[in-house]
Amino acid sequence: MSNKRTVPFESIRAAGKRWQRNNRRRFHSLLARLLGTPEARRRPLAPDTRRILVVRLNKRLGNILFLTPMLRSLAATLPEARIDVLIQTPAQAKLLQSLPGIGRIWIQENRLLPMVRTLRAIRAQRYDLTIDPTGNSASNRFGMVLIPARQRMGFARSDQWLPLTHAASKSESRHQALQAVELLTNAISQPPVTTFDTLAVFPDAADQKAADDRWQAALGERPPGAPVIGFFSRATGRKMLPRHWWQAWILEVRRAVPEAILLEILPGADAEPVIPEIAHVAIKPLTELAALMSRLDQFVAADSGPMHLAAASGTPVIGLFRATLPSDYAPLGQDCETVAGDELTPAHVAQRLAERIARRRQAKPRVSGL
């Protein structure tokens, strides 16, 4: 009988990934010592800074929406500049295109030939400034290094291997959207930076019309004064609350706010609603979805892209945090709040929702009968 132990394939693969990560870390550390920017550099921008490229090579909807405060701050600070953005997902382009000051949204495709064509077209723009809005994305850095620019902006770090002309030290905020705004204020000494601290998107008239049609199809004529509460029951990984949690929450909402109308936002037309008889809608164009969300009185969701999209649309949001930290990923919008820890129960969230609806009713100005 053999005493030899077989090594599972998964263990070999995990060891290989660790080896790759360690080698990548050593390589980045070497580049950082030779070329990088370990210390902050707060300097004036060149007076003729007119063409700007922001590089954010990430597919997550929330991470792309986290750009919006910084992009609005850039546009307000440099009103004569054109701001282009390099992203990965075509479906997200129109969200950013709606912002003031935005020029072109470049899409980095995964196929080699289209990627090379896009890179050549970007390099031909001769940007005055390129910006990496995060401090930990190797993809952003590789994109930046391939695109020539007179000025480069990013975060100063011990492993920052990009030579930067403008570099910010570690930001005070943990939230990625606010860190990107702090990057501007901490790396630019002149001109003074005008800042925004909330997410924002601005759907156009066609999106608004499409949202009106979807709203009527899903809800019809609602009773006067009845609040419409939207919710999104999905999320990725451990962030998602179980189906039975949402079913219990619906029962609690019906007790706490019996006049409310519920509308579930589904991730796709083939997704199964939490409770089939509740109104539900699946909308693929993100700007159209944002336009519909702006009509809601409240929105409830776990930490997810739709949660951030609702905040960006101006809708009051309750964000539910099971596996991530509100300090890092809270919805940034008007009248948004988070629930986490022991308070993350269906009854407590429903009660918070009822209190918010009551406060908003009291805050609405009364119409004079005279």
DRENBADO-360520 format. One record per residue (C-alpha): chain; x, y, z. Coordinates in nm, 4 decimals, always signed. Layout:
BEGIN
[A,[X,Y,Z]];
...
END
This chain:
BEGIN
[A,[+0.0000,+0.0000,+0.0000]];
[A,[+0.1420,+0.3380,-0.1024]];
[A,[+0.1826,+0.6149,+0.1550]];
[A,[+0.2244,+0.8808,-0.1113]];
[A,[-0.0137,+1.1749,-0.0769]];
[A,[-0.1665,+1.3280,-0.3871]];
[A,[-0.1713,+1.7066,-0.4068]];
[A,[-0.5163,+1.8366,-0.5126]];
[A,[-0.5220,+2.0356,-0.8363]];
[A,[-0.6866,+2.3311,-0.6579]];
[A,[-0.3913,+2.3517,-0.4161]];
[A,[-0.1468,+2.3623,-0.7058]];
[A,[-0.3459,+2.6331,-0.8801]];
[A,[-0.3692,+2.8395,-0.5593]];
[A,[+0.0064,+2.8081,-0.5081]];
[A,[+0.0641,+2.9201,-0.8667]];
[A,[-0.1517,+3.2282,-0.8145]];
[A,[+0.0368,+3.3153,-0.4951]];
[A,[+0.3665,+3.2793,-0.6819]];
[A,[+0.2404,+3.5128,-0.9573]];
[A,[+0.1163,+3.7715,-0.7048]];
[A,[+0.4439,+3.7669,-0.5132]];
[A,[+0.6500,+3.8050,-0.8295]];
[A,[+0.4257,+4.0868,-0.9510]];
[A,[+0.4634,+4.2622,-0.6161]];
[A,[+0.8427,+4.2306,-0.6295]];
[A,[+0.8493,+4.3603,-0.9869]];
[A,[+0.6313,+4.6602,-0.8972]];
[A,[+0.8492,+4.7361,-0.5950]];
[A,[+1.1601,+4.7334,-0.8147]];
[A,[+0.9988,+4.9681,-1.0689]];
[A,[+0.8803,+5.1946,-0.7888]];
[A,[+1.2366,+5.2284,-0.6532]];
[A,[+1.3723,+5.3071,-0.9990]];
[A,[+1.1017,+5.5242,-1.1534]];
[A,[+0.8137,+5.5746,-0.9158]];
[A,[+0.6534,+5.8462,-0.7079]];
[A,[+0.6610,+5.7534,-0.3383]];
[A,[+0.6046,+6.1081,-0.2078]];
[A,[+0.3284,+6.3633,-0.2651]];
[A,[+0.3741,+6.6339,-0.5284]];
[A,[+0.1203,+6.9157,-0.5021]];
[A,[+0.1740,+7.1565,-0.7908]];
[A,[-0.0134,+7.3976,-1.0180]];
[A,[-0.1587,+7.2591,-1.3365]];
[A,[-0.0155,+7.3940,-1.6599]];
[A,[-0.2277,+7.6982,-1.7551]];
[A,[-0.3080,+7.5481,-2.0959]];
[A,[-0.4417,+7.2186,-1.9598]];
[A,[-0.7332,+7.1585,-2.1970]];
[A,[-0.7319,+6.7884,-2.2904]];
[A,[-0.7689,+6.5466,-1.9996]];
[A,[-0.7975,+6.1679,-1.9934]];
[A,[-0.9189,+5.9742,-1.6880]];
[A,[-0.8232,+5.6049,-1.6956]];
[A,[-1.0529,+5.3667,-1.5060]];
[A,[-1.0225,+5.0128,-1.6376]];
[A,[-1.2772,+4.8316,-1.4253]];
[A,[-1.6088,+4.6658,-1.5136]];
[A,[-1.8038,+4.7166,-1.1908]];
[A,[-2.0902,+4.9643,-1.2224]];
[A,[-2.0321,+5.1075,-0.8753]];
[A,[-1.6656,+5.1807,-0.9469]];
[A,[-1.7575,+5.3679,-1.2657]];
[A,[-2.0233,+5.5710,-1.0830]];
[A,[-1.7585,+5.6545,-0.8206]];
[A,[-1.5909,+5.8632,-1.0916]];
[A,[-1.8806,+6.1068,-1.1181]];
[A,[-1.7953,+6.3394,-0.8244]];
[A,[-1.4375,+6.3747,-0.9497]];
[A,[-1.5460,+6.4286,-1.3113]];
[A,[-1.7912,+6.7005,-1.2064]];
[A,[-1.5206,+6.8597,-0.9916]];
[A,[-1.2819,+6.8620,-1.2871]];
[A,[-1.5425,+7.0177,-1.5168]];
[A,[-1.6250,+7.2911,-1.2647]];
[A,[-1.2564,+7.3638,-1.1960]];
[A,[-1.1493,+7.3621,-1.5615]];
[A,[-1.4621,+7.4700,-1.7548]];
[A,[-1.2721,+7.5095,-2.0821]];
[A,[-1.1216,+7.1607,-2.0683]];
[A,[-1.2491,+6.8520,-2.2488]];
[A,[-1.2502,+6.5446,-2.0263]];
[A,[-1.2271,+6.2027,-2.1907]];
[A,[-1.2558,+5.8736,-2.0012]];
[A,[-1.1163,+5.5275,-2.0773]];
[A,[-1.3335,+5.2428,-1.9427]];
[A,[-1.4016,+4.8770,-2.0263]];
[A,[-1.7813,+4.8354,-2.0522]];
[A,[-1.9755,+4.9989,-2.3407]];
[A,[-2.3068,+4.9855,-2.1489]];
[A,[-2.1670,+5.2299,-1.8910]];
[A,[-2.0513,+5.4921,-2.1413]];
[A,[-2.3774,+5.6887,-2.1601]];
[A,[-2.3835,+5.7320,-1.7817]];
[A,[-2.0607,+5.9320,-1.7985]];
[A,[-2.1463,+6.0997,-2.1292]];
[A,[-2.4357,+6.2771,-1.9552]];
[A,[-2.1980,+6.4712,-1.7268]];
[A,[-2.0852,+6.8281,-1.8025]];
[A,[-1.7455,+6.8707,-1.9656]];
[A,[-1.7228,+6.5122,-2.0913]];
[A,[-1.5860,+6.4653,-2.4407]];
[A,[-1.5300,+6.1093,-2.5552]];
[A,[-1.5722,+5.7829,-2.3700]];
[A,[-1.3102,+5.5390,-2.4948]];
[A,[-1.3753,+5.1662,-2.4589]];
[A,[-1.0883,+4.9226,-2.4152]];
[A,[-1.1922,+4.5994,-2.5839]];
[A,[-1.0535,+4.2596,-2.4892]];
[A,[-0.9619,+4.1626,-2.8453]];
[A,[-0.6076,+4.2467,-2.9481]];
[A,[-0.6601,+4.4289,-3.2800]];
[A,[-0.9428,+4.6585,-3.1569]];
[A,[-0.7385,+4.7256,-2.8437]];
[A,[-0.4368,+4.8303,-3.0527]];
[A,[-0.6539,+5.0547,-3.2736]];
[A,[-0.8078,+5.2234,-2.9699]];
[A,[-0.4668,+5.2763,-2.8111]];
[A,[-0.3322,+5.4345,-3.1309]];
[A,[-0.6330,+5.6662,-3.1512]];
[A,[-0.5922,+5.7688,-2.7864]];
[A,[-0.2194,+5.8304,-2.8247]];
[A,[-0.2927,+6.0600,-3.1208]];
[A,[-0.4948,+6.2918,-2.8939]];
[A,[-0.1807,+6.4277,-2.7213]];
[A,[-0.3386,+6.4766,-2.3812]];
[A,[-0.2271,+6.7536,-2.1491]];
[A,[-0.3123,+6.5500,-1.8384]];
[A,[-0.3866,+6.1857,-1.7631]];
[A,[-0.5338,+6.0794,-1.4289]];
[A,[-0.5421,+5.7489,-1.2418]];
[A,[-0.8242,+5.8073,-0.9880]];
[A,[-0.7377,+5.5081,-0.7673]];
[A,[-0.4257,+5.4049,-0.5839]];
[A,[-0.4344,+5.0288,-0.6301]];
[A,[-0.5199,+4.9451,-0.9922]];
[A,[-0.2415,+4.7898,-1.1983]];
[A,[-0.4681,+4.8103,-1.5057]];
[A,[-0.5008,+5.1872,-1.4661]];
[A,[-0.1235,+5.2230,-1.4347]];
[A,[-0.0498,+5.0130,-1.7424]];
[A,[-0.3040,+5.2177,-1.9365]];
[A,[-0.1424,+5.5407,-1.8209]];
[A,[+0.2096,+5.4308,-1.9076]];
[A,[+0.1069,+5.3547,-2.2668]];
[A,[-0.0535,+5.6966,-2.3187]];
[A,[+0.1821,+5.9957,-2.3472]];
[A,[+0.0850,+6.3141,-2.1624]];
[A,[+0.2607,+6.6291,-2.0430]];
[A,[+0.1246,+6.5793,-1.6921]];
[A,[+0.0287,+6.2671,-1.4982]];
[A,[-0.1720,+6.2583,-1.1779]];
[A,[-0.2238,+5.9794,-0.9257]];
[A,[-0.1570,+5.8725,-0.5692]];
[A,[+0.1927,+5.8675,-0.4213]];
[A,[+0.2661,+5.5261,-0.2687]];
[A,[+0.5672,+5.3154,-0.1840]];
[A,[+0.4659,+5.0813,-0.4688]];
[A,[+0.3701,+5.3576,-0.7146]];
[A,[+0.5902,+5.2813,-1.0140]];
[A,[+0.4452,+5.5507,-1.2424]];
[A,[+0.6436,+5.8742,-1.2612]];
[A,[+0.3808,+6.1351,-1.1739]];
[A,[+0.3975,+6.5129,-1.2082]];
[A,[+0.1080,+6.5592,-0.9623]];
[A,[+0.0716,+6.3133,-0.6745]];
[A,[-0.1523,+6.3068,-0.3689]];
[A,[-0.0716,+6.1396,-0.0407]];
[A,[-0.3067,+5.8862,+0.1146]];
[A,[-0.6546,+6.0371,+0.1375]];
[A,[-0.8454,+6.0837,+0.4606]];
[A,[-1.1621,+5.9188,+0.3290]];
[A,[-1.1935,+5.5429,+0.2816]];
[A,[-1.4631,+5.5862,+0.0159]];
[A,[-1.3232,+5.5464,-0.3345]];
[A,[-1.5433,+5.8206,-0.4843]];
[A,[-1.4315,+6.0728,-0.2222]];
[A,[-1.0686,+5.9619,-0.2533]];
[A,[-1.0777,+6.0582,-0.6215]];
[A,[-1.2001,+6.4070,-0.5302]];
[A,[-0.9301,+6.4368,-0.2637]];
[A,[-0.6777,+6.3399,-0.5294]];
[A,[-0.7618,+6.6644,-0.7109]];
[A,[-0.7507,+6.8865,-0.4025]];
[A,[-0.4292,+6.7291,-0.2691]];
[A,[-0.2396,+6.7197,-0.6002]];
[A,[-0.3446,+7.0552,-0.7555]];
[A,[-0.2311,+7.3781,-0.5905]];
[A,[-0.3683,+7.6011,-0.8692]];
[A,[-0.6346,+7.6637,-0.9813]];
[A,[-0.8547,+7.6213,-0.6697]];
[A,[-1.0559,+7.3011,-0.7031]];
[A,[-1.4362,+7.3110,-0.6910]];
[A,[-1.5562,+6.9852,-0.5380]];
[A,[-1.8654,+6.7629,-0.5439]];
[A,[-1.9279,+6.4840,-0.2949]];
[A,[-2.2309,+6.2995,-0.4358]];
[A,[-2.2767,+6.0626,-0.7270]];
[A,[-2.4731,+6.1974,-1.0227]];
[A,[-2.6052,+6.0986,-1.3645]];
[A,[-2.8287,+6.3014,-1.5953]];
[A,[-3.0517,+6.0910,-1.8243]];
[A,[-3.1636,+6.2696,-2.1404]];
[A,[-3.5178,+6.3341,-2.2672]];
[A,[-3.5339,+6.0024,-2.4566]];
[A,[-3.4408,+5.8105,-2.1400]];
[A,[-3.7010,+6.0035,-1.9405]];
[A,[-3.9720,+5.9220,-2.1965]];
[A,[-3.8771,+5.5537,-2.1987]];
[A,[-3.8800,+5.5494,-1.8171]];
[A,[-4.2283,+5.7069,-1.8146]];
[A,[-4.3562,+5.4304,-2.0403]];
[A,[-4.2008,+5.1574,-1.8253]];
[A,[-4.3361,+5.3215,-1.5091]];
[A,[-4.6910,+5.3257,-1.6451]];
[A,[-4.6655,+4.9684,-1.7693]];
[A,[-4.5412,+4.8417,-1.4317]];
[A,[-4.7551,+5.0485,-1.1931]];
[A,[-5.0406,+5.2074,-1.3860]];
[A,[-5.2217,+5.4784,-1.1938]];
[A,[-5.1153,+5.4722,-0.8307]];
[A,[-5.3407,+5.6081,-0.5532]];
[A,[-5.2742,+5.9778,-0.4770]];
[A,[-4.9996,+6.0174,-0.2151]];
[A,[-4.9022,+5.6497,-0.2120]];
[A,[-4.5211,+5.6235,-0.1858]];
[A,[-4.3475,+5.3930,-0.4330]];
[A,[-4.0623,+5.1970,-0.2767]];
[A,[-3.8147,+5.0343,-0.5112]];
[A,[-3.5872,+4.7517,-0.4076]];
[A,[-3.3134,+4.5345,-0.5574]];
[A,[-3.2709,+4.1987,-0.3864]];
[A,[-2.9541,+4.0849,-0.5649]];
[A,[-2.5840,+4.1495,-0.5048]];
[A,[-2.2579,+3.9654,-0.5627]];
[A,[-2.1189,+3.7016,-0.3275]];
[A,[-2.1669,+3.7466,+0.0449]];
[A,[-2.3136,+4.0933,-0.0018]];
[A,[-2.6462,+3.9430,-0.1117]];
[A,[-2.9161,+3.8943,+0.1492]];
[A,[-3.1076,+3.5644,+0.1233]];
[A,[-3.4433,+3.5435,-0.0475]];
[A,[-3.6269,+3.4716,+0.2785]];
[A,[-3.4875,+3.7952,+0.4263]];
[A,[-3.6513,+3.9953,+0.1486]];
[A,[-3.9788,+3.8068,+0.1805]];
[A,[-3.9867,+3.8844,+0.5533]];
[A,[-3.8967,+4.2486,+0.4797]];
[A,[-4.1890,+4.2816,+0.2369]];
[A,[-4.4282,+4.1599,+0.5074]];
[A,[-4.2812,+4.4094,+0.7553]];
[A,[-4.3104,+4.6980,+0.5041]];
[A,[-4.6751,+4.6122,+0.4443]];
[A,[-4.7333,+4.6372,+0.8180]];
[A,[-4.5283,+4.9548,+0.8711]];
[A,[-4.6371,+5.1419,+0.5565]];
[A,[-4.9593,+4.9735,+0.4387]];
[A,[-5.0278,+5.2363,+0.1726]];
[A,[-4.6884,+5.1898,+0.0038]];
[A,[-4.6474,+5.0402,-0.3430]];
[A,[-4.3469,+4.8123,-0.3930]];
[A,[-4.1515,+4.7868,-0.7187]];
[A,[-3.8734,+4.5300,-0.7560]];
[A,[-3.5857,+4.6079,-0.9908]];
[A,[-3.4697,+4.2848,-1.1554]];
[A,[-3.1216,+4.2248,-1.3010]];
[A,[-3.2690,+4.0745,-1.6194]];
[A,[-3.5956,+3.9806,-1.7860]];
[A,[-3.5466,+3.6130,-1.6935]];
[A,[-3.4808,+3.6832,-1.3231]];
[A,[-3.7391,+3.5546,-1.0764]];
[A,[-3.9070,+3.8162,-0.8532]];
[A,[-3.8974,+3.7714,-0.4767]];
[A,[-4.2794,+3.7634,-0.4750]];
[A,[-4.4310,+3.7336,-0.8245]];
[A,[-4.7437,+3.9416,-0.7536]];
[A,[-4.5368,+4.2491,-0.6637]];
[A,[-4.4758,+4.4895,-0.9536]];
[A,[-4.1338,+4.4386,-1.1081]];
[A,[-3.9313,+4.5687,-1.3981]];
[A,[-3.6048,+4.4815,-1.5746]];
[A,[-3.4374,+4.7619,-1.7694]];
[A,[-3.1107,+4.7086,-1.9524]];
[A,[-3.0072,+5.0643,-2.0599]];
[A,[-2.8527,+5.2110,-1.7449]];
[A,[-2.9520,+5.5712,-1.8114]];
[A,[-3.3130,+5.4615,-1.8643]];
[A,[-3.2984,+5.2651,-1.5387]];
[A,[-3.1602,+5.5719,-1.3615]];
[A,[-3.4476,+5.7808,-1.5012]];
[A,[-3.7005,+5.5315,-1.3660]];
[A,[-3.5246,+5.5165,-1.0283]];
[A,[-3.5471,+5.8960,-0.9983]];
[A,[-3.9284,+5.8595,-0.9808]];
[A,[-3.9140,+5.6381,-0.6693]];
[A,[-3.9837,+5.7772,-0.3248]];
[A,[-3.7326,+5.5417,-0.1599]];
[A,[-3.4970,+5.2662,-0.2697]];
[A,[-3.3634,+4.9751,-0.0646]];
[A,[-3.0788,+4.7474,-0.1748]];
[A,[-2.7691,+4.5657,-0.0593]];
[A,[-2.4295,+4.7075,-0.1563]];
[A,[-2.4469,+4.6797,-0.5359]];
[A,[-2.4312,+4.8725,-0.8625]];
[A,[-2.8083,+4.9464,-0.8625]];
[A,[-2.7789,+5.0871,-0.5092]];
[A,[-2.5201,+5.3384,-0.6318]];
[A,[-2.7178,+5.4093,-0.9492]];
[A,[-3.0247,+5.4960,-0.7418]];
[A,[-2.8165,+5.7347,-0.5303]];
[A,[-2.6742,+5.8910,-0.8468]];
[A,[-3.0277,+5.9417,-0.9810]];
[A,[-3.1202,+6.1500,-0.6761]];
[A,[-3.3385,+5.8887,-0.5063]];
[A,[-3.3277,+5.8514,-0.1248]];
[A,[-3.1521,+5.5204,-0.0548]];
[A,[-3.1167,+5.2780,+0.2343]];
[A,[-2.8054,+5.0697,+0.1686]];
[A,[-2.7831,+4.7301,+0.3378]];
[A,[-2.4303,+4.6207,+0.4305]];
[A,[-2.3719,+4.2582,+0.5161]];
[A,[-2.0156,+4.1842,+0.4014]];
[A,[-1.8669,+4.5237,+0.3094]];
[A,[-1.8114,+4.8453,+0.5037]];
[A,[-2.0325,+5.1542,+0.4686]];
[A,[-1.7221,+5.3683,+0.5187]];
[A,[-1.5885,+5.2270,+0.1912]];
[A,[-1.9011,+5.1848,-0.0195]];
[A,[-2.1908,+5.3869,+0.1251]];
[A,[-2.4403,+5.5300,-0.1277]];
[A,[-2.3408,+5.8933,-0.1831]];
[A,[-2.6506,+6.0983,-0.2574]];
[A,[-2.9135,+6.3204,-0.1089]];
[A,[-3.0854,+6.1604,+0.1921]];
[A,[-2.8991,+5.8288,+0.1774]];
[A,[-2.8206,+5.6130,+0.4796]];
[A,[-2.6865,+5.2673,+0.5605]];
[A,[-2.7844,+4.9762,+0.7832]];
[A,[-2.5350,+4.7143,+0.8994]];
[A,[-2.4532,+4.4732,+1.1795]];
[A,[-2.7186,+4.3775,+1.4336]];
[A,[-2.9630,+4.6305,+1.2876]];
[A,[-2.9767,+4.4426,+0.9567]];
[A,[-3.3125,+4.2768,+1.0256]];
[A,[-3.6274,+4.2970,+0.8100]];
[A,[-3.8262,+4.4619,+1.0898]];
[A,[-3.5657,+4.7278,+1.1655]];
[A,[-3.5102,+4.8187,+0.7996]];
[A,[-3.8870,+4.8417,+0.7421]];
[A,[-3.9215,+5.0676,+1.0469]];
[A,[-3.6403,+5.2939,+0.9276]];
[A,[-3.8138,+5.3121,+0.5915]];
[A,[-4.1455,+5.4097,+0.7528]];
[A,[-3.9728,+5.6830,+0.9548]];
[A,[-3.8055,+5.8247,+0.6429]];
[A,[-4.1338,+5.8353,+0.4519]];
[A,[-4.3039,+6.0102,+0.7458]];
[A,[-4.0237,+6.2705,+0.7690]];
[A,[-4.0394,+6.3466,+0.3974]];
[A,[-4.4137,+6.3954,+0.4151]];
[A,[-4.3734,+6.6409,+0.7009]];
[A,[-4.0984,+6.8262,+0.5165]];
[A,[-4.3082,+6.8860,+0.2036]];
[A,[-4.4420,+7.2430,+0.1910]];
[A,[-4.8141,+7.2711,+0.2400]];
[A,[-5.0204,+7.4084,-0.0460]];
[A,[-5.2262,+7.7068,+0.0589]];
[A,[-5.6011,+7.6821,+0.0090]];
[A,[-5.6302,+8.0563,-0.0445]];
END
